[in-house]
Amino acid sequence: MENGLGAHLGEHLNFIYISSEKEAFFKWKPPQSFKSYLLDMNIVRENKMEDVFFHINKGNMKIAYIRKEELIYAIGSDEKVQFQILEAILEETYKQFNEMYDVKVILSYGNVSSGTFAGFKSVLDPLIKDFLSSEAIKKVTVHCRVCDKMLPLYLKRSYIENADSYPVSIVYNHKGHAILCFIDRNYGVRGVELVSITG
């Protein structure tokens, strides 16, 4: 498989943190992982913009995060996981976390410990295990003329379904180059163009 994920997405994830400005309230890491990602969390806390996904490429790790109301939701993975998958996991994490807990009320008491949210692991483990076959994402294939290959592109369904107009454009960075893909409301690929990467 071109993306190298197979069916075991959890093996490619490094962490999921739900954090306030000062401390992490919930941490998920794969079994037998002893790494700490506190320095990475310090980086994501610096951005004050709310309801916007941000991406960081850090060596062989990708980090996606979003600030929602009082909390920051962050996820880290190896380089094989596409950012659209990471964003979709965070959207589902936010939704299910807020269904399980009345976050505003709990945080209003102050002095909240991480143990308060420990039970969320029982929700997150199955979510991660079955995520590649979930309704939150859709896989399409796009042709890259640089590689002369058909590549899998994962799309966050909410990105397509909530679009203001169609086709929706999405940039897919792939092995040092990028393609701009145009996707219609039925997940049909309407065109693919090579784009320059600047920075």
ZADO-1210 file (C-alpha; in nm, 4 decimals, padded with zeros to 6 digits):
<atoms>
<atom x="00.0000" y="00.0000" z="00.0000" code="MET" pos="1"/>
<atom x="00.1460" y="00.3386" z="-00.1043" code="GLU" pos="2"/>
<atom x="00.0671" y="00.5138" z="00.2230" code="ASN" pos="3"/>
<atom x="00.2129" y="00.2301" z="00.4332" code="GLY" pos="4"/>
<atom x="-00.0656" y="00.2489" z="00.6920" code="LEU" pos="5"/>
<atom x="-00.2207" y="-00.0898" z="00.6407" code="GLY" pos="6"/>
<atom x="-00.5105" y="-00.1422" z="00.8779" code="ALA" pos="7"/>
<atom x="-00.3237" y="-00.0460" z="01.1951" code="HIS" pos="8"/>
<atom x="-00.3435" y="00.3299" z="01.2239" code="LEU" pos="9"/>
<atom x="-00.2660" y="00.3237" z="01.5962" code="GLY" pos="10"/>
<atom x="00.0856" y="00.1975" z="01.5257" code="GLU" pos="11"/>
<atom x="00.1575" y="00.5229" z="01.3399" code="HIS" pos="12"/>
<atom x="00.0242" y="00.7596" z="01.6070" code="LEU" pos="13"/>
<atom x="00.2557" y="00.9047" z="01.8712" code="ASN" pos="14"/>
<atom x="00.0125" y="01.0876" z="02.0970" code="PHE" pos="15"/>
<atom x="-00.3211" y="01.2586" z="02.1418" code="ILE" pos="16"/>
<atom x="-00.3325" y="01.5322" z="02.4037" code="TYR" pos="17"/>
<atom x="-00.6228" y="01.7369" z="02.5326" code="ILE" pos="18"/>
<atom x="-00.4794" y="02.0311" z="02.7153" code="SER" pos="19"/>
<atom x="-00.5488" y="02.3685" z="02.8684" code="SER" pos="20"/>
<atom x="-00.3073" y="02.6603" z="02.8448" code="GLU" pos="21"/>
<atom x="-00.1103" y="02.5205" z="03.1390" code="LYS" pos="22"/>
<atom x="-00.1566" y="02.1466" z="03.1641" code="GLU" pos="23"/>
<atom x="-00.2600" y="01.8305" z="02.9835" code="ALA" pos="24"/>
<atom x="-00.5889" y="01.6875" z="03.1066" code="PHE" pos="25"/>
<atom x="-00.5847" y="01.3779" z="02.8883" code="PHE" pos="26"/>
<atom x="-00.2953" y="01.1934" z="02.7247" code="LYS" pos="27"/>
<atom x="-00.3156" y="00.8983" z="02.4901" code="TRP" pos="28"/>
<atom x="-00.0053" y="00.7175" z="02.3694" code="LYS" pos="29"/>
<atom x="00.0407" y="00.3758" z="02.2102" code="PRO" pos="30"/>
<atom x="00.1088" y="00.0853" z="02.4470" code="PRO" pos="31"/>
<atom x="00.4731" y="00.0595" z="02.5544" code="GLN" pos="32"/>
<atom x="00.5462" y="00.4221" z="02.4567" code="SER" pos="33"/>
<atom x="00.7522" y="00.5992" z="02.7192" code="PHE" pos="34"/>
<atom x="00.8235" y="00.9163" z="02.5214" code="LYS" pos="35"/>
<atom x="00.7082" y="01.2518" z="02.6498" code="SER" pos="36"/>
<atom x="00.5721" y="01.5123" z="02.4124" code="TYR" pos="37"/>
<atom x="00.5460" y="01.7988" z="02.6603" code="LEU" pos="38"/>
<atom x="00.7801" y="02.0209" z="02.4567" code="LEU" pos="39"/>
<atom x="00.5598" y="01.9678" z="02.1530" code="ASP" pos="40"/>
<atom x="00.2581" y="02.0717" z="02.3582" code="MET" pos="41"/>
<atom x="00.4383" y="02.3919" z="02.4559" code="ASN" pos="42"/>
<atom x="00.4714" y="02.4719" z="02.0846" code="ILE" pos="43"/>
<atom x="00.1012" y="02.4227" z="02.0115" code="VAL" pos="44"/>
<atom x="-00.0049" y="02.6323" z="02.3111" code="ARG" pos="45"/>
<atom x="00.1691" y="02.9363" z="02.1612" code="GLU" pos="46"/>
<atom x="-00.0949" y="02.9762" z="01.8903" code="ASN" pos="47"/>
<atom x="-00.4016" y="03.1603" z="02.0177" code="LYS" pos="48"/>
<atom x="-00.6218" y="03.1266" z="01.7067" code="MET" pos="49"/>
<atom x="-00.9396" y="02.9286" z="01.7692" code="GLU" pos="50"/>
<atom x="-01.1193" y="02.6822" z="01.5365" code="ASP" pos="51"/>
<atom x="-00.8359" y="02.6611" z="01.2822" code="VAL" pos="52"/>
<atom x="-00.6297" y="02.3474" z="01.2215" code="PHE" pos="53"/>
<atom x="-00.2537" y="02.3964" z="01.2290" code="PHE" pos="54"/>
<atom x="00.0114" y="02.1549" z="01.1020" code="HIS" pos="55"/>
<atom x="00.3732" y="02.1100" z="01.2051" code="ILE" pos="56"/>
<atom x="00.6315" y="01.8891" z="01.0347" code="ASN" pos="57"/>
<atom x="00.8972" y="01.8085" z="01.2921" code="LYS" pos="58"/>
<atom x="01.1636" y="01.5694" z="01.1679" code="GLY" pos="59"/>
<atom x="00.9889" y="01.2394" z="01.1029" code="ASN" pos="60"/>
<atom x="00.6783" y="01.3462" z="01.2962" code="MET" pos="61"/>
<atom x="00.3631" y="01.5320" z="01.1971" code="LYS" pos="62"/>
<atom x="00.1573" y="01.7285" z="01.4489" code="ILE" pos="63"/>
<atom x="-00.1924" y="01.8654" z="01.3923" code="ALA" pos="64"/>
<atom x="-00.3780" y="02.0718" z="01.6491" code="TYR" pos="65"/>
<atom x="-00.6785" y="02.2923" z="01.7012" code="ILE" pos="66"/>
<atom x="-00.7937" y="02.5189" z="01.9819" code="ARG" pos="67"/>
<atom x="-01.1612" y="02.4738" z="02.0710" code="LYS" pos="68"/>
<atom x="-01.2981" y="02.6993" z="02.3441" code="GLU" pos="69"/>
<atom x="-01.0933" y="02.6377" z="02.6622" code="GLU" pos="70"/>
<atom x="-00.8960" y="02.3399" z="02.5339" code="LEU" pos="71"/>
<atom x="-00.6352" y="02.2475" z="02.2754" code="ILE" pos="72"/>
<atom x="-00.6632" y="01.9143" z="02.0939" code="TYR" pos="73"/>
<atom x="-00.3340" y="01.7875" z="01.9494" code="ALA" pos="74"/>
<atom x="-00.2228" y="01.4726" z="01.7713" code="ILE" pos="75"/>
<atom x="00.1182" y="01.3501" z="01.6580" code="GLY" pos="76"/>
<atom x="00.2029" y="01.0737" z="01.4127" code="SER" pos="77"/>
<atom x="00.4790" y="00.9437" z="01.1923" code="ASP" pos="78"/>
<atom x="00.5162" y="01.0912" z="00.8435" code="GLU" pos="79"/>
<atom x="00.3004" y="00.8232" z="00.6779" code="LYS" pos="80"/>
<atom x="-00.0280" y="00.9598" z="00.8166" code="VAL" pos="81"/>
<atom x="-00.1894" y="01.2326" z="00.6060" code="GLN" pos="82"/>
<atom x="-00.2939" y="01.5526" z="00.7821" code="PHE" pos="83"/>
<atom x="-00.6562" y="01.5042" z="00.6725" code="GLN" pos="84"/>
<atom x="-00.6654" y="01.1831" z="00.8795" code="ILE" pos="85"/>
<atom x="-00.5141" y="01.3604" z="01.1801" code="LEU" pos="86"/>
<atom x="-00.7659" y="01.6435" z="01.1540" code="GLU" pos="87"/>
<atom x="-01.0549" y="01.3976" z="01.1255" code="ALA" pos="88"/>
<atom x="-00.9372" y="01.2108" z="01.4366" code="ILE" pos="89"/>
<atom x="-00.9246" y="01.5384" z="01.6292" code="LEU" pos="90"/>
<atom x="-01.2748" y="01.6317" z="01.5129" code="GLU" pos="91"/>
<atom x="-01.4090" y="01.2978" z="01.6360" code="GLU" pos="92"/>
<atom x="-01.2058" y="01.3266" z="01.9582" code="THR" pos="93"/>
<atom x="-01.3519" y="01.6714" z="02.0285" code="TYR" pos="94"/>
<atom x="-01.7058" y="01.5531" z="01.9536" code="LYS" pos="95"/>
<atom x="-01.6895" y="01.2415" z="02.1684" code="GLN" pos="96"/>
<atom x="-01.4982" y="01.4099" z="02.4530" code="PHE" pos="97"/>
<atom x="-01.7679" y="01.6756" z="02.4788" code="ASN" pos="98"/>
<atom x="-02.0445" y="01.4145" z="02.4589" code="GLU" pos="99"/>
<atom x="-01.8859" y="01.2218" z="02.7462" code="MET" pos="100"/>
<atom x="-01.8020" y="01.5213" z="02.9671" code="TYR" pos="101"/>
<atom x="-01.9638" y="01.8563" z="03.0374" code="ASP" pos="102"/>
<atom x="-01.6268" y="02.0228" z="02.9865" code="VAL" pos="103"/>
<atom x="-01.7324" y="02.3803" z="03.0662" code="LYS" pos="104"/>
<atom x="-01.8874" y="02.2800" z="03.3967" code="VAL" pos="105"/>
<atom x="-01.5926" y="02.0601" z="03.4974" code="ILE" pos="106"/>
<atom x="-01.3380" y="02.3296" z="03.4141" code="LEU" pos="107"/>
<atom x="-01.5408" y="02.5944" z="03.5975" code="SER" pos="108"/>
<atom x="-01.4633" y="02.4214" z="03.9276" code="TYR" pos="109"/>
<atom x="-01.0883" y="02.4758" z="03.8822" code="GLY" pos="110"/>
<atom x="-00.8304" y="02.2341" z="04.0241" code="ASN" pos="111"/>
<atom x="-00.9142" y="01.9711" z="03.7617" code="VAL" pos="112"/>
<atom x="-00.6841" y="01.6700" z="03.7609" code="SER" pos="113"/>
<atom x="-00.6005" y="01.4516" z="03.4639" code="SER" pos="114"/>
<atom x="-00.7690" y="01.1611" z="03.6446" code="GLY" pos="115"/>
<atom x="-01.1041" y="01.3314" z="03.5872" code="THR" pos="116"/>
<atom x="-01.0888" y="01.2380" z="03.2182" code="PHE" pos="117"/>
<atom x="-00.9063" y="00.9028" z="03.2421" code="ALA" pos="118"/>
<atom x="-01.2171" y="00.7120" z="03.1332" code="GLY" pos="119"/>
<atom x="-01.1968" y="00.8710" z="02.7876" code="PHE" pos="120"/>
<atom x="-00.9319" y="00.6140" z="02.6910" code="LYS" pos="121"/>
<atom x="-01.2114" y="00.3545" z="02.6662" code="SER" pos="122"/>
<atom x="-01.3706" y="00.5698" z="02.3933" code="VAL" pos="123"/>
<atom x="-01.0515" y="00.6683" z="02.2127" code="LEU" pos="124"/>
<atom x="-00.8971" y="00.3205" z="02.1765" code="ASP" pos="125"/>
<atom x="-01.1812" y="00.1775" z="01.9620" code="PRO" pos="126"/>
<atom x="-01.2118" y="00.5056" z="01.7698" code="LEU" pos="127"/>
<atom x="-00.8462" y="00.4813" z="01.6631" code="ILE" pos="128"/>
<atom x="-00.8616" y="00.1086" z="01.5936" code="LYS" pos="129"/>
<atom x="-01.1478" y="00.1396" z="01.3438" code="ASP" pos="130"/>
<atom x="-01.0772" y="00.4887" z="01.2141" code="PHE" pos="131"/>
<atom x="-00.9609" y="00.4071" z="00.8605" code="LEU" pos="132"/>
<atom x="-01.2936" y="00.2365" z="00.7945" code="SER" pos="133"/>
<atom x="-01.5034" y="00.5015" z="00.9725" code="SER" pos="134"/>
<atom x="-01.7496" y="00.7435" z="00.8165" code="GLU" pos="135"/>
<atom x="-01.5284" y="01.0383" z="00.9175" code="ALA" pos="136"/>
<atom x="-01.2929" y="00.9948" z="00.6216" code="ILE" pos="137"/>
<atom x="-01.3118" y="00.8905" z="00.2594" code="LYS" pos="138"/>
<atom x="-01.0264" y="00.7544" z="00.0505" code="LYS" pos="139"/>
<atom x="-00.9953" y="00.8531" z="-00.3148" code="VAL" pos="140"/>
<atom x="-00.7119" y="00.7984" z="-00.5607" code="THR" pos="141"/>
<atom x="-00.5356" y="01.0758" z="-00.7477" code="VAL" pos="142"/>
<atom x="-00.2803" y="01.0600" z="-01.0273" code="HIS" pos="143"/>
<atom x="00.0574" y="01.2201" z="-00.9622" code="CYS" pos="144"/>
<atom x="00.2317" y="01.2888" z="-01.2913" code="ARG" pos="145"/>
<atom x="00.5657" y="01.3449" z="-01.1143" code="VAL" pos="146"/>
<atom x="00.5637" y="00.9915" z="-00.9719" code="CYS" pos="147"/>
<atom x="00.3430" y="00.8569" z="-01.2527" code="ASP" pos="148"/>
<atom x="00.1449" y="00.6720" z="-00.9858" code="LYS" pos="149"/>
<atom x="-00.2055" y="00.6592" z="-00.8493" code="MET" pos="150"/>
<atom x="-00.1890" y="00.7769" z="-00.4879" code="LEU" pos="151"/>
<atom x="-00.4386" y="00.7334" z="-00.2055" code="PRO" pos="152"/>
<atom x="-00.5710" y="01.0643" z="-00.0750" code="LEU" pos="153"/>
<atom x="-00.7713" y="01.0612" z="00.2469" code="TYR" pos="154"/>
<atom x="-01.0362" y="01.3306" z="00.2766" code="LEU" pos="155"/>
<atom x="-01.2063" y="01.4514" z="00.5896" code="LYS" pos="156"/>
<atom x="-01.5756" y="01.4143" z="00.5083" code="ARG" pos="157"/>
<atom x="-01.6617" y="01.7301" z="00.7002" code="SER" pos="158"/>
<atom x="-01.4234" y="01.9259" z="00.4759" code="TYR" pos="159"/>
<atom x="-01.6103" y="01.8155" z="00.1632" code="ILE" pos="160"/>
<atom x="-01.9641" y="01.8164" z="00.3032" code="GLU" pos="161"/>
<atom x="-01.9344" y="02.1626" z="00.4621" code="ASN" pos="162"/>
<atom x="-01.7702" y="02.3298" z="00.1626" code="ALA" pos="163"/>
<atom x="-01.9122" y="02.6591" z="00.0387" code="ASP" pos="164"/>
<atom x="-01.8539" y="02.5683" z="-00.3270" code="SER" pos="165"/>
<atom x="-01.7330" y="02.2840" z="-00.5455" code="TYR" pos="166"/>
<atom x="-01.4992" y="02.1491" z="-00.6522" code="PRO" pos="167"/>
<atom x="-01.3021" y="02.1712" z="-00.3289" code="VAL" pos="168"/>
<atom x="-00.9271" y="02.2087" z="-00.3646" code="SER" pos="169"/>
<atom x="-00.6742" y="02.0312" z="-00.1467" code="ILE" pos="170"/>
<atom x="-00.2958" y="02.0265" z="-00.1634" code="VAL" pos="171"/>
<atom x="-00.1313" y="01.6867" z="-00.1246" code="TYR" pos="172"/>
<atom x="00.2374" y="01.7041" z="-00.0332" code="ASN" pos="173"/>
<atom x="00.4092" y="01.3912" z="-00.1545" code="HIS" pos="174"/>
<atom x="00.7801" y="01.3042" z="-00.1394" code="LYS" pos="175"/>
<atom x="00.9161" y="01.6552" z="-00.1907" code="GLY" pos="176"/>
<atom x="00.6542" y="01.7825" z="-00.4346" code="HIS" pos="177"/>
<atom x="00.2882" y="01.8778" z="-00.4176" code="ALA" pos="178"/>
<atom x="-00.0244" y="01.8313" z="-00.6238" code="ILE" pos="179"/>
<atom x="-00.3428" y="02.0346" z="-00.6112" code="LEU" pos="180"/>
<atom x="-00.6489" y="01.8097" z="-00.6256" code="CYS" pos="181"/>
<atom x="-01.0031" y="01.9213" z="-00.7089" code="PHE" pos="182"/>
<atom x="-01.2773" y="01.7124" z="-00.5453" code="ILE" pos="183"/>
<atom x="-01.6502" y="01.7392" z="-00.6168" code="ASP" pos="184"/>
<atom x="-01.9343" y="01.6932" z="-00.3668" code="ARG" pos="185"/>
<atom x="-01.9543" y="01.3195" z="-00.4562" code="ASN" pos="186"/>
<atom x="-01.5797" y="01.2685" z="-00.3914" code="TYR" pos="187"/>
<atom x="-01.5035" y="01.2532" z="-00.7602" code="GLY" pos="188"/>
<atom x="-01.1582" y="01.3773" z="-00.8591" code="VAL" pos="189"/>
<atom x="-01.2162" y="01.6594" z="-01.1123" code="ARG" pos="190"/>
<atom x="-00.8541" y="01.7443" z="-01.1780" code="GLY" pos="191"/>
<atom x="-00.4994" y="01.7294" z="-01.0459" code="VAL" pos="192"/>
<atom x="-00.2300" y="01.9914" z="-01.1051" code="GLU" pos="193"/>
<atom x="00.1336" y="02.0106" z="-01.0030" code="LEU" pos="194"/>
<atom x="00.1993" y="02.3061" z="-00.7715" code="VAL" pos="195"/>
<atom x="00.5217" y="02.4705" z="-00.6610" code="SER" pos="196"/>
<atom x="00.6173" y="02.4450" z="-00.2949" code="ILE" pos="197"/>
<atom x="00.7483" y="02.7647" z="-00.1430" code="THR" pos="198"/>
<atom x="00.8379" y="02.8606" z="00.2065" code="GLY" pos="199"/>
</atoms>
